[in-house]
């Protein structure tokens, strides 16, 4: 674990961004590209890599630990749930980050058999308070993504109350276009339980198709 922590510090230091190619501090590179900087919430900011930078990931972990102690895998699950399955950090990112937070005094650890449970320290709470605006923006974006993903799932799975025949929005569409819409809905319904990686792949396909439809 010490070697992993050292590699994490070297690769994801405070002046580096794990989610993209450009160095920045709290820049929301990759996953959140520019939320705090003024670009606002949007889907296109997620295409670069869908990862949090090192500083931002540390803040997110501290915010979760401020609510209650967590095991590493519970943090992964919590972030996946908050984003509707869109953002699921790997153990290779979470555990080195936790070790790093412990080393700098922002988190403490308790051994529970083969597992470790992490708690935030007073120093960690102070650091979290200083950066509350940043972490609130991250969680707001995660919530937005989760709601967006759930809406897409429900619409394309046909969970809305309207039937195809009774939906006035599609009157005037040709038979081929209506059939294509039904095929798409069925395809999306078939991946309701797909992994986060598979959902991201499908989201990229839909986004490309939408741009082509709009002629952009």
Legacy VTK file of the C-alpha trace (Angstrom):
# vtk DataFile Version 3.0
C-alpha trace
ASCII
DATASET POLYDATA
POINTS 216 float
0.000 0.000 0.000
2.943 2.338 0.670
4.132 1.864 -2.900
0.643 2.584 -4.216
0.444 5.740 -2.112
3.813 6.922 -3.419
2.704 6.329 -6.994
-0.536 8.216 -6.260
1.406 11.205 -4.911
3.733 11.251 -7.895
1.009 10.893 -10.500
-1.875 12.707 -8.814
-0.221 15.443 -6.791
-1.923 18.686 -5.836
-0.857 20.321 -9.102
-1.923 17.464 -11.357
-5.244 16.343 -12.781
-5.897 12.605 -12.813
-8.821 13.005 -15.165
-7.229 14.918 -18.013
-4.010 16.046 -19.656
-3.844 19.600 -18.314
-2.468 20.552 -14.905
-4.933 22.528 -12.770
-6.158 22.873 -9.184
-9.804 22.062 -8.553
-10.360 22.466 -12.290
-12.905 19.673 -12.632
-10.875 18.330 -15.536
-12.145 15.264 -17.317
-15.411 14.603 -15.539
-16.490 18.056 -14.437
-14.595 20.326 -16.872
-15.416 23.827 -15.678
-18.400 23.640 -13.327
-17.006 26.130 -10.846
-15.130 28.053 -13.500
-18.303 29.273 -15.156
-19.080 26.837 -17.938
-22.032 25.503 -15.995
-23.627 22.102 -15.840
-23.665 20.231 -19.095
-23.294 16.850 -20.716
-20.316 17.641 -22.946
-17.971 18.154 -20.006
-18.050 14.411 -19.340
-16.557 13.167 -22.577
-12.889 13.750 -21.810
-12.410 11.015 -19.251
-15.156 10.967 -16.655
-12.694 11.150 -13.782
-12.161 13.537 -10.920
-8.844 15.269 -10.459
-6.783 14.302 -7.419
-7.794 17.303 -5.288
-11.465 16.918 -6.133
-11.504 13.193 -5.424
-9.908 13.831 -2.036
-12.559 16.432 -1.202
-15.376 14.100 -2.238
-13.973 11.357 -0.018
-13.614 13.756 2.918
-17.207 14.934 2.445
-18.459 11.356 2.625
-16.303 10.635 5.669
-17.690 13.764 7.346
-21.114 12.084 7.342
-19.954 8.707 8.668
-16.987 6.311 8.589
-16.602 4.325 5.379
-14.798 1.325 3.981
-13.178 1.944 0.620
-15.666 -0.142 -1.343
-18.542 1.726 0.341
-17.158 5.010 -1.012
-17.114 3.568 -4.527
-20.719 2.423 -4.113
-21.837 5.781 -2.704
-20.380 7.716 -5.646
-21.892 5.295 -8.130
-25.321 5.697 -6.524
-25.106 9.503 -6.424
-24.390 9.608 -10.158
-26.951 7.037 -11.221
-24.187 4.614 -12.166
-22.337 7.108 -14.377
-19.305 7.673 -12.126
-17.766 4.631 -10.465
-14.128 5.225 -9.468
-11.872 2.205 -9.478
-10.302 0.742 -6.332
-6.987 1.779 -7.865
-8.026 5.412 -7.399
-9.952 5.216 -4.112
-7.574 3.215 -1.939
-4.392 5.181 -2.754
-6.371 8.393 -2.177
-7.513 7.129 1.229
-3.957 6.183 2.146
-2.763 9.620 1.081
-5.433 11.345 3.187
-4.336 9.252 6.150
-0.683 10.154 5.608
-1.350 13.903 5.557
-3.565 13.704 8.643
-6.958 14.316 7.050
-8.277 10.803 7.767
-7.696 8.090 10.348
-8.107 4.352 9.891
-9.367 1.516 12.076
-8.597 -2.101 11.250
-11.618 -4.413 11.237
-10.181 -7.803 10.471
-9.016 -7.723 6.881
-10.895 -4.475 6.247
-10.134 -0.864 7.073
-12.677 1.754 8.099
-11.762 5.390 7.537
-12.823 8.438 9.565
-12.289 12.134 8.966
-10.007 13.994 11.399
-10.307 17.548 12.708
-7.667 18.605 10.185
-9.683 16.958 7.445
-12.851 18.778 8.508
-11.012 22.097 8.463
-9.740 21.418 4.939
-13.231 20.389 3.841
-14.740 23.581 5.281
-12.232 25.703 3.368
-13.258 23.999 0.126
-16.989 23.555 0.748
-17.995 25.473 -2.383
-15.989 23.137 -4.582
-17.275 19.908 -3.064
-20.878 21.164 -3.086
-20.541 21.840 -6.818
-19.193 18.335 -7.386
-22.072 16.703 -5.523
-24.591 18.929 -7.309
-23.203 17.734 -10.625
-23.318 14.113 -9.515
-26.964 14.550 -8.511
-27.730 16.206 -11.851
-26.137 13.324 -13.733
-28.019 10.776 -11.658
-31.352 12.466 -12.370
-30.491 12.763 -16.059
-29.547 9.104 -16.348
-32.722 8.002 -14.564
-34.868 10.181 -16.825
-33.246 8.730 -19.947
-33.762 5.187 -18.667
-37.433 5.790 -17.903
-38.241 7.574 -21.151
-36.581 5.094 -23.460
-37.838 2.094 -21.507
-41.384 3.334 -22.058
-42.143 3.901 -18.392
-44.018 7.127 -19.080
-47.817 6.978 -19.004
-48.325 7.746 -22.695
-48.447 4.976 -25.256
-46.831 5.334 -28.659
-50.224 5.607 -30.320
-51.502 8.274 -27.937
-48.439 10.519 -27.973
-49.220 13.613 -30.057
-45.539 14.548 -30.213
-44.867 11.853 -32.811
-47.871 12.361 -35.083
-46.666 13.261 -38.529
-43.586 11.092 -38.261
-43.161 8.575 -41.058
-43.407 4.842 -40.453
-39.635 4.378 -40.753
-38.869 7.055 -38.164
-41.425 5.705 -35.706
-40.063 2.190 -36.144
-36.507 3.438 -35.558
-37.674 5.122 -32.352
-39.284 1.915 -31.122
-36.132 -0.071 -31.942
-34.024 2.437 -30.010
-36.297 2.276 -26.973
-36.135 -1.513 -26.995
-32.347 -1.455 -27.296
-32.000 0.913 -24.346
-34.431 -1.115 -22.277
-32.225 -4.159 -22.853
-29.272 -2.504 -21.078
-31.100 -1.318 -17.970
-28.753 -3.383 -15.789
-25.611 -2.698 -17.805
-22.351 -1.739 -16.133
-21.331 1.895 -15.753
-18.759 1.444 -18.526
-21.369 0.039 -20.910
-23.791 2.848 -20.063
-21.099 5.414 -20.855
-20.414 3.701 -24.190
-24.092 3.865 -25.112
-24.325 7.492 -23.944
-21.456 8.405 -26.283
-23.224 6.689 -29.187
-26.460 8.576 -28.492
-24.637 11.876 -28.189
-22.903 11.375 -31.542
-26.220 10.423 -33.139
-27.904 13.528 -31.702
-25.193 15.768 -33.152
-25.581 14.160 -36.572
-29.366 14.595 -36.440
-28.937 18.294 -35.642
-26.349 18.593 -38.390
-23.557 19.632 -36.016
LINES 1 217
216 0 1 2 3 4 5 6 7 8 9 10 11 12 13 14 15 16 17 18 19 20 21 22 23 24 25 26 27 28 29 30 31 32 33 34 35 36 37 38 39 40 41 42 43 44 45 46 47 48 49 50 51 52 53 54 55 56 57 58 59 60 61 62 63 64 65 66 67 68 69 70 71 72 73 74 75 76 77 78 79 80 81 82 83 84 85 86 87 88 89 90 91 92 93 94 95 96 97 98 99 100 101 102 103 104 105 106 107 108 109 110 111 112 113 114 115 116 117 118 119 120 121 122 123 124 125 126 127 128 129 130 131 132 133 134 135 136 137 138 139 140 141 142 143 144 145 146 147 148 149 150 151 152 153 154 155 156 157 158 159 160 161 162 163 164 165 166 167 168 169 170 171 172 173 174 175 176 177 178 179 180 181 182 183 184 185 186 187 188 189 190 191 192 193 194 195 196 197 198 199 200 201 202 203 204 205 206 207 208 209 210 211 212 213 214 215
